[in-house]
Amino acid sequence: MSRILIVEDDPSILYGLKHNLSYEGYEVLTARDGEEGLAMALEHAPDVVILDVMLPGKNGFEILRELRARSQAGVVMLSAKDAETDKVLGLDLGADDYVAKPFGLPELLARLKAVLRRRSGAQGSRELRFGEVAIHPDSQTVTRGGVPVELTPQEYRLLTFLFAREGKALSRNAILDGAWGVGYDGTTRTVDNFVRSLRVKLEADPEAPRHFLTIRGFGYRFER
């Protein structure tokens, strides 16, 4: 049974979704503000979070940034903020889908099932590869040429954060927010030091990297 967490402050929407998703056979958890929603997402490891944007406490985008750094849960944004810029922001931050209010229940259920199918397929592979490097999400370990590579927990979080955003130019501040979490009291120099460490451990030639690429004056881009 898939576990779904609904983070929504509108009681009528929250009750309606909980009732219908329970009827469809899902285990349903609910939260009515951002702080509670983030805590429940990290504690209960839902398969998918249905996440409103305009929430008391933390807003949906802030929660999404922290989830992508600390959780493998799928995320479907559900919001009255229907401008293209809001949808792009949500998807760029790592949402699996973005549904604007008012929404039709059949469409939302179809999108939820699609996210669950994609994530099930991704988990089935249990190995992510680039070059000679293999990432093993189940054990949170990394090998290079079949030889285990020792990464710190933060190096692993940074690696998976960049891997999930392959091909995207990411500013140092966006990497800090995504891989360390919003509110982390570090500097962009921290990002440089950790990227350097990943190059040394995972690149064939750290001085001429093929995967962890510098975008001068801006940040980094990961390429397989």
PyMOL commands that place a pseudoatom at each C-alpha (Angstrom):
pseudoatom trace, name=CA, resn=MET, resi=1, chain=A, elem=C, hetatm=0, pos=[0.000, 0.000, 0.000]
pseudoatom trace, name=CA, resn=SER, resi=2, chain=A, elem=C, hetatm=0, pos=[1.449, 3.354, -1.031]
pseudoatom trace, name=CA, resn=ARG, resi=3, chain=A, elem=C, hetatm=0, pos=[1.644, 6.033, 1.649]
pseudoatom trace, name=CA, resn=ILE, resi=4, chain=A, elem=C, hetatm=0, pos=[0.546, 9.551, 0.670]
pseudoatom trace, name=CA, resn=LEU, resi=5, chain=A, elem=C, hetatm=0, pos=[1.086, 12.684, 2.761]
pseudoatom trace, name=CA, resn=ILE, resi=6, chain=A, elem=C, hetatm=0, pos=[-1.239, 15.620, 2.039]
pseudoatom trace, name=CA, resn=VAL, resi=7, chain=A, elem=C, hetatm=0, pos=[0.037, 19.026, 3.222]
pseudoatom trace, name=CA, resn=GLU, resi=8, chain=A, elem=C, hetatm=0, pos=[-2.875, 21.429, 2.778]
pseudoatom trace, name=CA, resn=ASP, resi=9, chain=A, elem=C, hetatm=0, pos=[-4.303, 24.214, 4.965]
pseudoatom trace, name=CA, resn=ASP, resi=10, chain=A, elem=C, hetatm=0, pos=[-7.761, 24.325, 3.343]
pseudoatom trace, name=CA, resn=PRO, resi=11, chain=A, elem=C, hetatm=0, pos=[-9.830, 21.932, 5.491]
pseudoatom trace, name=CA, resn=SER, resi=12, chain=A, elem=C, hetatm=0, pos=[-12.392, 21.197, 2.786]
pseudoatom trace, name=CA, resn=ILE, resi=13, chain=A, elem=C, hetatm=0, pos=[-9.719, 20.204, 0.249]
pseudoatom trace, name=CA, resn=LEU, resi=14, chain=A, elem=C, hetatm=0, pos=[-7.799, 18.275, 2.896]
pseudoatom trace, name=CA, resn=TYR, resi=15, chain=A, elem=C, hetatm=0, pos=[-10.868, 16.297, 3.981]
pseudoatom trace, name=CA, resn=GLY, resi=16, chain=A, elem=C, hetatm=0, pos=[-11.987, 15.620, 0.420]
pseudoatom trace, name=CA, resn=LEU, resi=17, chain=A, elem=C, hetatm=0, pos=[-8.566, 14.367, -0.693]
pseudoatom trace, name=CA, resn=LYS, resi=18, chain=A, elem=C, hetatm=0, pos=[-8.104, 12.243, 2.412]
pseudoatom trace, name=CA, resn=HIS, resi=19, chain=A, elem=C, hetatm=0, pos=[-11.516, 10.632, 1.922]
pseudoatom trace, name=CA, resn=ASN, resi=20, chain=A, elem=C, hetatm=0, pos=[-11.012, 9.897, -1.768]
pseudoatom trace, name=CA, resn=LEU, resi=21, chain=A, elem=C, hetatm=0, pos=[-7.415, 8.675, -1.515]
pseudoatom trace, name=CA, resn=SER, resi=22, chain=A, elem=C, hetatm=0, pos=[-8.336, 6.393, 1.387]
pseudoatom trace, name=CA, resn=TYR, resi=23, chain=A, elem=C, hetatm=0, pos=[-11.214, 5.044, -0.736]
pseudoatom trace, name=CA, resn=GLU, resi=24, chain=A, elem=C, hetatm=0, pos=[-8.685, 4.351, -3.534]
pseudoatom trace, name=CA, resn=GLY, resi=25, chain=A, elem=C, hetatm=0, pos=[-6.690, 2.197, -1.116]
pseudoatom trace, name=CA, resn=TYR, resi=26, chain=A, elem=C, hetatm=0, pos=[-3.850, 4.531, -0.138]
pseudoatom trace, name=CA, resn=GLU, resi=27, chain=A, elem=C, hetatm=0, pos=[-2.545, 5.027, 3.380]
pseudoatom trace, name=CA, resn=VAL, resi=28, chain=A, elem=C, hetatm=0, pos=[-3.121, 8.751, 3.929]
pseudoatom trace, name=CA, resn=LEU, resi=29, chain=A, elem=C, hetatm=0, pos=[-1.359, 11.117, 6.322]
pseudoatom trace, name=CA, resn=THR, resi=30, chain=A, elem=C, hetatm=0, pos=[-2.290, 14.783, 6.642]
pseudoatom trace, name=CA, resn=ALA, resi=31, chain=A, elem=C, hetatm=0, pos=[-0.728, 18.029, 7.842]
pseudoatom trace, name=CA, resn=ARG, resi=32, chain=A, elem=C, hetatm=0, pos=[-2.175, 21.551, 7.849]
pseudoatom trace, name=CA, resn=ASP, resi=33, chain=A, elem=C, hetatm=0, pos=[0.928, 23.750, 7.994]
pseudoatom trace, name=CA, resn=GLY, resi=34, chain=A, elem=C, hetatm=0, pos=[4.398, 23.774, 6.537]
pseudoatom trace, name=CA, resn=GLU, resi=35, chain=A, elem=C, hetatm=0, pos=[6.391, 22.958, 9.656]
pseudoatom trace, name=CA, resn=GLU, resi=36, chain=A, elem=C, hetatm=0, pos=[4.201, 19.962, 10.501]
pseudoatom trace, name=CA, resn=GLY, resi=37, chain=A, elem=C, hetatm=0, pos=[4.211, 18.803, 6.891]
pseudoatom trace, name=CA, resn=LEU, resi=38, chain=A, elem=C, hetatm=0, pos=[8.008, 18.830, 6.615]
pseudoatom trace, name=CA, resn=ALA, resi=39, chain=A, elem=C, hetatm=0, pos=[8.403, 17.014, 9.930]
pseudoatom trace, name=CA, resn=MET, resi=40, chain=A, elem=C, hetatm=0, pos=[5.907, 14.328, 8.911]
pseudoatom trace, name=CA, resn=ALA, resi=41, chain=A, elem=C, hetatm=0, pos=[7.520, 13.881, 5.495]
pseudoatom trace, name=CA, resn=LEU, resi=42, chain=A, elem=C, hetatm=0, pos=[10.920, 13.262, 7.097]
pseudoatom trace, name=CA, resn=GLU, resi=43, chain=A, elem=C, hetatm=0, pos=[9.590, 11.059, 9.902]
pseudoatom trace, name=CA, resn=HIS, resi=44, chain=A, elem=C, hetatm=0, pos=[7.086, 8.869, 8.018]
pseudoatom trace, name=CA, resn=ALA, resi=45, chain=A, elem=C, hetatm=0, pos=[8.807, 8.529, 4.602]
pseudoatom trace, name=CA, resn=PRO, resi=46, chain=A, elem=C, hetatm=0, pos=[5.702, 8.795, 2.386]
pseudoatom trace, name=CA, resn=ASP, resi=47, chain=A, elem=C, hetatm=0, pos=[5.891, 7.569, -1.202]
pseudoatom trace, name=CA, resn=VAL, resi=48, chain=A, elem=C, hetatm=0, pos=[4.401, 10.844, -2.457]
pseudoatom trace, name=CA, resn=VAL, resi=49, chain=A, elem=C, hetatm=0, pos=[3.712, 14.226, -0.843]
pseudoatom trace, name=CA, resn=ILE, resi=50, chain=A, elem=C, hetatm=0, pos=[0.798, 16.262, -2.226]
pseudoatom trace, name=CA, resn=LEU, resi=51, chain=A, elem=C, hetatm=0, pos=[2.032, 19.724, -1.335]
pseudoatom trace, name=CA, resn=ASP, resi=52, chain=A, elem=C, hetatm=0, pos=[0.199, 23.037, -1.299]
pseudoatom trace, name=CA, resn=VAL, resi=53, chain=A, elem=C, hetatm=0, pos=[2.340, 26.150, -1.892]
pseudoatom trace, name=CA, resn=MET, resi=54, chain=A, elem=C, hetatm=0, pos=[0.690, 28.841, 0.246]
pseudoatom trace, name=CA, resn=LEU, resi=55, chain=A, elem=C, hetatm=0, pos=[0.941, 27.337, 3.713]
pseudoatom trace, name=CA, resn=PRO, resi=56, chain=A, elem=C, hetatm=0, pos=[1.353, 28.837, 7.194]
pseudoatom trace, name=CA, resn=GLY, resi=57, chain=A, elem=C, hetatm=0, pos=[4.810, 28.329, 8.659]
pseudoatom trace, name=CA, resn=LYS, resi=58, chain=A, elem=C, hetatm=0, pos=[6.936, 27.228, 5.714]
pseudoatom trace, name=CA, resn=ASN, resi=59, chain=A, elem=C, hetatm=0, pos=[5.609, 27.632, 2.188]
pseudoatom trace, name=CA, resn=GLY, resi=60, chain=A, elem=C, hetatm=0, pos=[5.534, 24.752, -0.259]
pseudoatom trace, name=CA, resn=PHE, resi=61, chain=A, elem=C, hetatm=0, pos=[8.647, 25.821, -2.166]
pseudoatom trace, name=CA, resn=GLU, resi=62, chain=A, elem=C, hetatm=0, pos=[10.698, 25.992, 1.062]
pseudoatom trace, name=CA, resn=ILE, resi=63, chain=A, elem=C, hetatm=0, pos=[9.487, 22.516, 2.030]
pseudoatom trace, name=CA, resn=LEU, resi=64, chain=A, elem=C, hetatm=0, pos=[10.285, 21.174, -1.432]
pseudoatom trace, name=CA, resn=ARG, resi=65, chain=A, elem=C, hetatm=0, pos=[13.876, 22.442, -1.245]
pseudoatom trace, name=CA, resn=GLU, resi=66, chain=A, elem=C, hetatm=0, pos=[14.416, 20.651, 2.056]
pseudoatom trace, name=CA, resn=LEU, resi=67, chain=A, elem=C, hetatm=0, pos=[12.719, 17.465, 0.891]
pseudoatom trace, name=CA, resn=ARG, resi=68, chain=A, elem=C, hetatm=0, pos=[14.906, 17.219, -2.171]
pseudoatom trace, name=CA, resn=ALA, resi=69, chain=A, elem=C, hetatm=0, pos=[18.005, 17.431, 0.022]
pseudoatom trace, name=CA, resn=ARG, resi=70, chain=A, elem=C, hetatm=0, pos=[16.783, 14.977, 2.647]
pseudoatom trace, name=CA, resn=SER, resi=71, chain=A, elem=C, hetatm=0, pos=[14.086, 12.693, 1.203]
pseudoatom trace, name=CA, resn=GLN, resi=72, chain=A, elem=C, hetatm=0, pos=[13.393, 10.445, -1.796]
pseudoatom trace, name=CA, resn=ALA, resi=73, chain=A, elem=C, hetatm=0, pos=[9.612, 11.066, -1.667]
pseudoatom trace, name=CA, resn=GLY, resi=74, chain=A, elem=C, hetatm=0, pos=[7.782, 12.016, -4.845]
pseudoatom trace, name=CA, resn=VAL, resi=75, chain=A, elem=C, hetatm=0, pos=[6.175, 15.458, -4.756]
pseudoatom trace, name=CA, resn=VAL, resi=76, chain=A, elem=C, hetatm=0, pos=[3.043, 16.690, -6.528]
pseudoatom trace, name=CA, resn=MET, resi=77, chain=A, elem=C, hetatm=0, pos=[2.562, 20.428, -6.041]
pseudoatom trace, name=CA, resn=LEU, resi=78, chain=A, elem=C, hetatm=0, pos=[-1.106, 21.451, -5.691]
pseudoatom trace, name=CA, resn=SER, resi=79, chain=A, elem=C, hetatm=0, pos=[-1.606, 25.200, -5.712]
pseudoatom trace, name=CA, resn=ALA, resi=80, chain=A, elem=C, hetatm=0, pos=[-3.790, 28.158, -6.596]
pseudoatom trace, name=CA, resn=LYS, resi=81, chain=A, elem=C, hetatm=0, pos=[-0.553, 29.810, -7.794]
pseudoatom trace, name=CA, resn=ASP, resi=82, chain=A, elem=C, hetatm=0, pos=[-1.028, 28.896, -11.445]
pseudoatom trace, name=CA, resn=ALA, resi=83, chain=A, elem=C, hetatm=0, pos=[1.356, 31.303, -13.173]
pseudoatom trace, name=CA, resn=GLU, resi=84, chain=A, elem=C, hetatm=0, pos=[3.870, 29.701, -15.489]
pseudoatom trace, name=CA, resn=THR, resi=85, chain=A, elem=C, hetatm=0, pos=[6.730, 31.067, -13.363]
pseudoatom trace, name=CA, resn=ASP, resi=86, chain=A, elem=C, hetatm=0, pos=[5.365, 29.270, -10.277]
pseudoatom trace, name=CA, resn=LYS, resi=87, chain=A, elem=C, hetatm=0, pos=[5.047, 25.976, -12.174]
pseudoatom trace, name=CA, resn=VAL, resi=88, chain=A, elem=C, hetatm=0, pos=[8.559, 26.311, -13.570]
pseudoatom trace, name=CA, resn=LEU, resi=89, chain=A, elem=C, hetatm=0, pos=[9.942, 27.126, -10.124]
pseudoatom trace, name=CA, resn=GLY, resi=90, chain=A, elem=C, hetatm=0, pos=[8.263, 24.074, -8.587]
pseudoatom trace, name=CA, resn=LEU, resi=91, chain=A, elem=C, hetatm=0, pos=[9.509, 21.727, -11.304]
pseudoatom trace, name=CA, resn=ASP, resi=92, chain=A, elem=C, hetatm=0, pos=[13.019, 23.248, -11.218]
pseudoatom trace, name=CA, resn=LEU, resi=93, chain=A, elem=C, hetatm=0, pos=[13.157, 22.666, -7.470]
pseudoatom trace, name=CA, resn=GLY, resi=94, chain=A, elem=C, hetatm=0, pos=[12.429, 18.995, -8.072]
pseudoatom trace, name=CA, resn=ALA, resi=95, chain=A, elem=C, hetatm=0, pos=[8.655, 18.508, -7.977]
pseudoatom trace, name=CA, resn=ASP, resi=96, chain=A, elem=C, hetatm=0, pos=[7.512, 15.473, -9.975]
pseudoatom trace, name=CA, resn=ASP, resi=97, chain=A, elem=C, hetatm=0, pos=[4.344, 17.262, -11.113]
pseudoatom trace, name=CA, resn=TYR, resi=98, chain=A, elem=C, hetatm=0, pos=[2.454, 20.533, -10.611]
pseudoatom trace, name=CA, resn=VAL, resi=99, chain=A, elem=C, hetatm=0, pos=[-1.358, 20.693, -10.548]
pseudoatom trace, name=CA, resn=ALA, resi=100, chain=A, elem=C, hetatm=0, pos=[-3.155, 24.064, -10.437]
pseudoatom trace, name=CA, resn=LYS, resi=101, chain=A, elem=C, hetatm=0, pos=[-6.311, 24.677, -8.413]
pseudoatom trace, name=CA, resn=PRO, resi=102, chain=A, elem=C, hetatm=0, pos=[-9.165, 24.318, -9.099]
pseudoatom trace, name=CA, resn=PHE, resi=103, chain=A, elem=C, hetatm=0, pos=[-8.407, 20.739, -10.108]
pseudoatom trace, name=CA, resn=GLY, resi=104, chain=A, elem=C, hetatm=0, pos=[-10.410, 17.699, -11.135]
pseudoatom trace, name=CA, resn=LEU, resi=105, chain=A, elem=C, hetatm=0, pos=[-10.065, 14.692, -8.861]
pseudoatom trace, name=CA, resn=PRO, resi=106, chain=A, elem=C, hetatm=0, pos=[-9.724, 12.147, -11.728]
pseudoatom trace, name=CA, resn=GLU, resi=107, chain=A, elem=C, hetatm=0, pos=[-6.830, 14.173, -13.187]
pseudoatom trace, name=CA, resn=LEU, resi=108, chain=A, elem=C, hetatm=0, pos=[-5.084, 14.445, -9.828]
pseudoatom trace, name=CA, resn=LEU, resi=109, chain=A, elem=C, hetatm=0, pos=[-5.466, 10.694, -9.223]
pseudoatom trace, name=CA, resn=ALA, resi=110, chain=A, elem=C, hetatm=0, pos=[-4.077, 9.937, -12.679]
pseudoatom trace, name=CA, resn=ARG, resi=111, chain=A, elem=C, hetatm=0, pos=[-1.068, 12.187, -12.098]
pseudoatom trace, name=CA, resn=LEU, resi=112, chain=A, elem=C, hetatm=0, pos=[-0.486, 10.674, -8.657]
pseudoatom trace, name=CA, resn=LYS, resi=113, chain=A, elem=C, hetatm=0, pos=[-0.502, 7.154, -10.126]
pseudoatom trace, name=CA, resn=ALA, resi=114, chain=A, elem=C, hetatm=0, pos=[1.923, 8.260, -12.856]
pseudoatom trace, name=CA, resn=VAL, resi=115, chain=A, elem=C, hetatm=0, pos=[4.370, 9.590, -10.248]
pseudoatom trace, name=CA, resn=LEU, resi=116, chain=A, elem=C, hetatm=0, pos=[4.112, 6.348, -8.269]
pseudoatom trace, name=CA, resn=ARG, resi=117, chain=A, elem=C, hetatm=0, pos=[4.768, 4.293, -11.439]
pseudoatom trace, name=CA, resn=ARG, resi=118, chain=A, elem=C, hetatm=0, pos=[7.812, 6.365, -12.382]
pseudoatom trace, name=CA, resn=ARG, resi=119, chain=A, elem=C, hetatm=0, pos=[9.273, 6.147, -8.910]
pseudoatom trace, name=CA, resn=SER, resi=120, chain=A, elem=C, hetatm=0, pos=[8.619, 2.408, -8.735]
pseudoatom trace, name=CA, resn=GLY, resi=121, chain=A, elem=C, hetatm=0, pos=[10.478, 1.951, -12.014]
pseudoatom trace, name=CA, resn=ALA, resi=122, chain=A, elem=C, hetatm=0, pos=[13.366, 4.110, -10.851]
pseudoatom trace, name=CA, resn=GLN, resi=123, chain=A, elem=C, hetatm=0, pos=[13.676, 2.228, -7.581]
pseudoatom trace, name=CA, resn=GLY, resi=124, chain=A, elem=C, hetatm=0, pos=[13.638, -1.060, -9.462]
pseudoatom trace, name=CA, resn=SER, resi=125, chain=A, elem=C, hetatm=0, pos=[16.976, -0.270, -11.094]
pseudoatom trace, name=CA, resn=ARG, resi=126, chain=A, elem=C, hetatm=0, pos=[18.643, 0.391, -7.700]
pseudoatom trace, name=CA, resn=GLU, resi=127, chain=A, elem=C, hetatm=0, pos=[21.755, 1.748, -9.405]
pseudoatom trace, name=CA, resn=LEU, resi=128, chain=A, elem=C, hetatm=0, pos=[22.537, 5.104, -10.977]
pseudoatom trace, name=CA, resn=ARG, resi=129, chain=A, elem=C, hetatm=0, pos=[25.595, 5.299, -13.231]
pseudoatom trace, name=CA, resn=PHE, resi=130, chain=A, elem=C, hetatm=0, pos=[27.864, 7.840, -14.865]
pseudoatom trace, name=CA, resn=GLY, resi=131, chain=A, elem=C, hetatm=0, pos=[31.242, 6.970, -16.336]
pseudoatom trace, name=CA, resn=GLU, resi=132, chain=A, elem=C, hetatm=0, pos=[32.854, 4.365, -14.091]
pseudoatom trace, name=CA, resn=VAL, resi=133, chain=A, elem=C, hetatm=0, pos=[30.803, 5.522, -11.113]
pseudoatom trace, name=CA, resn=ALA, resi=134, chain=A, elem=C, hetatm=0, pos=[27.759, 3.705, -9.715]
pseudoatom trace, name=CA, resn=ILE, resi=135, chain=A, elem=C, hetatm=0, pos=[25.498, 5.190, -7.031]
pseudoatom trace, name=CA, resn=HIS, resi=136, chain=A, elem=C, hetatm=0, pos=[23.571, 2.649, -4.951]
pseudoatom trace, name=CA, resn=PRO, resi=137, chain=A, elem=C, hetatm=0, pos=[20.578, 4.465, -3.390]
pseudoatom trace, name=CA, resn=ASP, resi=138, chain=A, elem=C, hetatm=0, pos=[19.505, 1.507, -1.235]
pseudoatom trace, name=CA, resn=SER, resi=139, chain=A, elem=C, hetatm=0, pos=[22.786, 1.410, 0.668]
pseudoatom trace, name=CA, resn=GLN, resi=140, chain=A, elem=C, hetatm=0, pos=[23.752, 5.041, -0.001]
pseudoatom trace, name=CA, resn=THR, resi=141, chain=A, elem=C, hetatm=0, pos=[27.145, 3.860, -1.194]
pseudoatom trace, name=CA, resn=VAL, resi=142, chain=A, elem=C, hetatm=0, pos=[29.217, 4.676, -4.266]
pseudoatom trace, name=CA, resn=THR, resi=143, chain=A, elem=C, hetatm=0, pos=[31.668, 2.617, -6.300]
pseudoatom trace, name=CA, resn=ARG, resi=144, chain=A, elem=C, hetatm=0, pos=[34.084, 3.617, -9.029]
pseudoatom trace, name=CA, resn=GLY, resi=145, chain=A, elem=C, hetatm=0, pos=[35.242, 0.903, -11.387]
pseudoatom trace, name=CA, resn=GLY, resi=146, chain=A, elem=C, hetatm=0, pos=[33.686, -1.549, -8.941]
pseudoatom trace, name=CA, resn=VAL, resi=147, chain=A, elem=C, hetatm=0, pos=[35.805, -0.256, -6.043]
pseudoatom trace, name=CA, resn=PRO, resi=148, chain=A, elem=C, hetatm=0, pos=[33.986, 1.312, -3.065]
pseudoatom trace, name=CA, resn=VAL, resi=149, chain=A, elem=C, hetatm=0, pos=[34.515, 5.066, -2.686]
pseudoatom trace, name=CA, resn=GLU, resi=150, chain=A, elem=C, hetatm=0, pos=[34.192, 6.535, 0.780]
pseudoatom trace, name=CA, resn=LEU, resi=151, chain=A, elem=C, hetatm=0, pos=[32.013, 9.660, 0.739]
pseudoatom trace, name=CA, resn=THR, resi=152, chain=A, elem=C, hetatm=0, pos=[30.909, 11.684, 3.737]
pseudoatom trace, name=CA, resn=PRO, resi=153, chain=A, elem=C, hetatm=0, pos=[27.117, 11.956, 4.226]
pseudoatom trace, name=CA, resn=GLN, resi=154, chain=A, elem=C, hetatm=0, pos=[27.199, 15.535, 2.929]
pseudoatom trace, name=CA, resn=GLU, resi=155, chain=A, elem=C, hetatm=0, pos=[29.271, 14.562, -0.111]
pseudoatom trace, name=CA, resn=TYR, resi=156, chain=A, elem=C, hetatm=0, pos=[26.688, 11.850, -0.867]
pseudoatom trace, name=CA, resn=ARG, resi=157, chain=A, elem=C, hetatm=0, pos=[23.813, 14.351, -0.523]
pseudoatom trace, name=CA, resn=LEU, resi=158, chain=A, elem=C, hetatm=0, pos=[25.573, 16.778, -2.859]
pseudoatom trace, name=CA, resn=LEU, resi=159, chain=A, elem=C, hetatm=0, pos=[26.303, 14.014, -5.384]
pseudoatom trace, name=CA, resn=THR, resi=160, chain=A, elem=C, hetatm=0, pos=[22.679, 12.823, -5.533]
pseudoatom trace, name=CA, resn=PHE, resi=161, chain=A, elem=C, hetatm=0, pos=[21.402, 16.420, -5.619]
pseudoatom trace, name=CA, resn=LEU, resi=162, chain=A, elem=C, hetatm=0, pos=[23.563, 17.220, -8.658]
pseudoatom trace, name=CA, resn=PHE, resi=163, chain=A, elem=C, hetatm=0, pos=[22.876, 13.863, -10.345]
pseudoatom trace, name=CA, resn=ALA, resi=164, chain=A, elem=C, hetatm=0, pos=[19.106, 14.431, -10.096]
pseudoatom trace, name=CA, resn=ARG, resi=165, chain=A, elem=C, hetatm=0, pos=[19.543, 17.757, -11.893]
pseudoatom trace, name=CA, resn=GLU, resi=166, chain=A, elem=C, hetatm=0, pos=[21.758, 16.557, -14.725]
pseudoatom trace, name=CA, resn=GLY, resi=167, chain=A, elem=C, hetatm=0, pos=[22.353, 19.173, -17.381]
pseudoatom trace, name=CA, resn=LYS, resi=168, chain=A, elem=C, hetatm=0, pos=[21.000, 22.092, -15.355]
pseudoatom trace, name=CA, resn=ALA, resi=169, chain=A, elem=C, hetatm=0, pos=[23.087, 25.151, -14.542]
pseudoatom trace, name=CA, resn=LEU, resi=170, chain=A, elem=C, hetatm=0, pos=[22.849, 25.591, -10.766]
pseudoatom trace, name=CA, resn=SER, resi=171, chain=A, elem=C, hetatm=0, pos=[24.004, 28.642, -8.875]
pseudoatom trace, name=CA, resn=ARG, resi=172, chain=A, elem=C, hetatm=0, pos=[26.099, 28.121, -5.750]
pseudoatom trace, name=CA, resn=ASN, resi=173, chain=A, elem=C, hetatm=0, pos=[23.254, 29.492, -3.618]
pseudoatom trace, name=CA, resn=ALA, resi=174, chain=A, elem=C, hetatm=0, pos=[20.743, 27.110, -5.226]
pseudoatom trace, name=CA, resn=ILE, resi=175, chain=A, elem=C, hetatm=0, pos=[23.114, 24.213, -4.488]
pseudoatom trace, name=CA, resn=LEU, resi=176, chain=A, elem=C, hetatm=0, pos=[23.509, 25.375, -0.878]
pseudoatom trace, name=CA, resn=ASP, resi=177, chain=A, elem=C, hetatm=0, pos=[19.724, 25.582, -0.404]
pseudoatom trace, name=CA, resn=GLY, resi=178, chain=A, elem=C, hetatm=0, pos=[19.075, 22.259, -2.107]
pseudoatom trace, name=CA, resn=ALA, resi=179, chain=A, elem=C, hetatm=0, pos=[21.908, 20.073, -0.829]
pseudoatom trace, name=CA, resn=TRP, resi=180, chain=A, elem=C, hetatm=0, pos=[22.443, 21.616, 2.596]
pseudoatom trace, name=CA, resn=GLY, resi=181, chain=A, elem=C, hetatm=0, pos=[18.956, 22.949, 3.299]
pseudoatom trace, name=CA, resn=VAL, resi=182, chain=A, elem=C, hetatm=0, pos=[17.397, 26.396, 3.549]
pseudoatom trace, name=CA, resn=GLY, resi=183, chain=A, elem=C, hetatm=0, pos=[18.809, 28.249, 6.531]
pseudoatom trace, name=CA, resn=TYR, resi=184, chain=A, elem=C, hetatm=0, pos=[22.200, 26.490, 6.455]
pseudoatom trace, name=CA, resn=ASP, resi=185, chain=A, elem=C, hetatm=0, pos=[24.760, 28.981, 7.751]
pseudoatom trace, name=CA, resn=GLY, resi=186, chain=A, elem=C, hetatm=0, pos=[27.477, 28.370, 5.193]
pseudoatom trace, name=CA, resn=THR, resi=187, chain=A, elem=C, hetatm=0, pos=[29.066, 30.267, 2.337]
pseudoatom trace, name=CA, resn=THR, resi=188, chain=A, elem=C, hetatm=0, pos=[29.265, 29.542, -1.341]
pseudoatom trace, name=CA, resn=ARG, resi=189, chain=A, elem=C, hetatm=0, pos=[32.917, 28.615, -0.744]
pseudoatom trace, name=CA, resn=THR, resi=190, chain=A, elem=C, hetatm=0, pos=[31.559, 25.529, 0.981]
pseudoatom trace, name=CA, resn=VAL, resi=191, chain=A, elem=C, hetatm=0, pos=[30.082, 24.380, -2.334]
pseudoatom trace, name=CA, resn=ASP, resi=192, chain=A, elem=C, hetatm=0, pos=[33.431, 24.864, -4.091]
pseudoatom trace, name=CA, resn=ASN, resi=193, chain=A, elem=C, hetatm=0, pos=[35.229, 22.766, -1.480]
pseudoatom trace, name=CA, resn=PHE, resi=194, chain=A, elem=C, hetatm=0, pos=[32.742, 19.893, -1.682]
pseudoatom trace, name=CA, resn=VAL, resi=195, chain=A, elem=C, hetatm=0, pos=[32.646, 19.865, -5.484]
pseudoatom trace, name=CA, resn=ARG, resi=196, chain=A, elem=C, hetatm=0, pos=[36.445, 19.751, -5.445]
pseudoatom trace, name=CA, resn=SER, resi=197, chain=A, elem=C, hetatm=0, pos=[36.268, 16.758, -3.121]
pseudoatom trace, name=CA, resn=LEU, resi=198, chain=A, elem=C, hetatm=0, pos=[33.823, 14.932, -5.414]
pseudoatom trace, name=CA, resn=ARG, resi=199, chain=A, elem=C, hetatm=0, pos=[36.102, 15.576, -8.386]
pseudoatom trace, name=CA, resn=VAL, resi=200, chain=A, elem=C, hetatm=0, pos=[39.094, 14.131, -6.555]
pseudoatom trace, name=CA, resn=LYS, resi=201, chain=A, elem=C, hetatm=0, pos=[37.163, 11.019, -5.546]
pseudoatom trace, name=CA, resn=LEU, resi=202, chain=A, elem=C, hetatm=0, pos=[35.075, 10.403, -8.683]
pseudoatom trace, name=CA, resn=GLU, resi=203, chain=A, elem=C, hetatm=0, pos=[36.719, 12.043, -11.720]
pseudoatom trace, name=CA, resn=ALA, resi=204, chain=A, elem=C, hetatm=0, pos=[39.454, 10.296, -13.746]
pseudoatom trace, name=CA, resn=ASP, resi=205, chain=A, elem=C, hetatm=0, pos=[41.264, 13.654, -13.951]
pseudoatom trace, name=CA, resn=PRO, resi=206, chain=A, elem=C, hetatm=0, pos=[40.096, 16.142, -11.276]
pseudoatom trace, name=CA, resn=GLU, resi=207, chain=A, elem=C, hetatm=0, pos=[41.941, 18.954, -13.055]
pseudoatom trace, name=CA, resn=ALA, resi=208, chain=A, elem=C, hetatm=0, pos=[39.972, 18.352, -16.281]
pseudoatom trace, name=CA, resn=PRO, resi=209, chain=A, elem=C, hetatm=0, pos=[36.574, 17.193, -14.964]
pseudoatom trace, name=CA, resn=ARG, resi=210, chain=A, elem=C, hetatm=0, pos=[34.025, 15.596, -17.301]
pseudoatom trace, name=CA, resn=HIS, resi=211, chain=A, elem=C, hetatm=0, pos=[31.081, 15.389, -14.897]
pseudoatom trace, name=CA, resn=PHE, resi=212, chain=A, elem=C, hetatm=0, pos=[31.265, 18.193, -12.302]
pseudoatom trace, name=CA, resn=LEU, resi=213, chain=A, elem=C, hetatm=0, pos=[31.612, 21.239, -14.544]
pseudoatom trace, name=CA, resn=THR, resi=214, chain=A, elem=C, hetatm=0, pos=[32.246, 24.815, -13.441]
pseudoatom trace, name=CA, resn=ILE, resi=215, chain=A, elem=C, hetatm=0, pos=[30.105, 27.616, -14.814]
pseudoatom trace, name=CA, resn=ARG, resi=216, chain=A, elem=C, hetatm=0, pos=[32.394, 30.561, -14.298]
pseudoatom trace, name=CA, resn=GLY, resi=217, chain=A, elem=C, hetatm=0, pos=[30.961, 33.275, -12.090]
pseudoatom trace, name=CA, resn=PHE, resi=218, chain=A, elem=C, hetatm=0, pos=[27.771, 31.308, -11.427]
pseudoatom trace, name=CA, resn=GLY, resi=219, chain=A, elem=C, hetatm=0, pos=[28.021, 27.756, -10.146]
pseudoatom trace, name=CA, resn=TYR, resi=220, chain=A, elem=C, hetatm=0, pos=[28.130, 24.196, -11.485]
pseudoatom trace, name=CA, resn=ARG, resi=221, chain=A, elem=C, hetatm=0, pos=[26.496, 21.777, -13.920]
pseudoatom trace, name=CA, resn=PHE, resi=222, chain=A, elem=C, hetatm=0, pos=[26.548, 17.981, -13.698]
pseudoatom trace, name=CA, resn=GLU, resi=223, chain=A, elem=C, hetatm=0, pos=[26.860, 15.892, -16.879]
pseudoatom trace, name=CA, resn=ARG, resi=224, chain=A, elem=C, hetatm=0, pos=[26.908, 12.094, -17.101]
for i in range(1, 224): cmd.bond("trace and resi %d" % i, "trace and resi %d" % (i + 1))
show_as sticks, trace
zoom trace
